[in-house]
Amino acid sequence: MTKLLLLGPAREAAGVARDEFVGATIGDVLDAATARYGASFERVLAASQVWLNGEATTREAAVGPQDEIAVLPPISGG
């Protein structure tokens, strides 16, 4: 299973910091996460960057059981 790391608002929307999903691509995993966590998570995801093993990625990128996807929502502050 591919690991999913959720940070900041993504963690708050999902109610967990980490989870695992089965999927062949980033898009498969994110779609499964959206189905599990609902509309609040979907809104955060729409404004977030997604990284695969520490590097920016696309929904089409292939994933496997040793991979980690991180959802990085925008950060504000000052």
C-alpha positions in Angstrom: 0.0 0.0 0.0 1.2 3.5 -0.8 1.6 5.8 2.2 -0.2 9.2 2.3 1.2 11.9 4.6 -1.2 14.8 5.3 0.1 18.1 6.7 -1.6 21.1 8.2 -5.2 21.8 6.9 -5.1 18.5 5.0 -4.5 16.6 8.3 -7.3 18.6 9.9 -9.8 17.9 7.1 -9.0 14.2 7.0 -8.8 13.7 10.8 -5.5 11.7 10.4 -1.8 12.5 9.7 -1.0 9.3 7.8 -2.9 6.6 6.0 -2.3 4.0 3.4 -4.1 3.3 0.1 -4.0 0.9 -2.9 -3.6 2.6 -6.2 -1.5 2.5 -9.4 -1.1 6.3 -9.7 -1.1 9.4 -7.6 -4.5 10.2 -8.9 -5.9 6.8 -7.8 -4.6 7.3 -4.3 -5.9 10.9 -4.1 -9.3 9.9 -5.5 -9.5 7.1 -2.8 -8.5 9.6 -0.1 -11.2 12.0 -1.3 -13.8 9.3 -1.2 -12.7 8.3 2.3 -12.4 11.9 3.8 -15.1 13.8 2.0 -15.7 17.3 0.6 -13.7 19.2 3.2 -10.6 17.2 2.3 -11.3 17.7 -1.4 -11.4 21.5 -1.0 -8.0 21.4 0.8 -6.5 19.1 -1.8 -7.6 21.4 -4.7 -5.3 24.1 -3.3 -2.4 21.9 -2.3 0.8 20.7 -3.8 1.4 17.0 -4.0 4.8 15.4 -3.7 6.0 11.9 -4.3 9.0 10.8 -2.2 10.0 14.4 -1.5 9.6 15.7 -5.1 6.8 17.6 -6.9 4.7 15.2 -9.0 1.6 14.8 -11.2 -1.6 12.8 -10.8 -0.4 10.5 -13.6 2.8 9.4 -11.8 3.0 5.7 -10.9 3.2 4.6 -7.3 4.0 1.5 -5.4 4.0 0.1 -1.9 7.3 1.7 -0.9 6.2 5.2 -2.0 5.0 8.1 0.1 2.7 10.8 -1.2 2.6 14.1 0.8 -0.2 16.6 0.5 1.2 20.1 1.2 -1.5 22.8 1.6 -0.5 26.4 1.2 0.9 28.0 4.3 0.1 31.5 5.3 1.7 33.6 8.0 3.7 36.7 8.6 
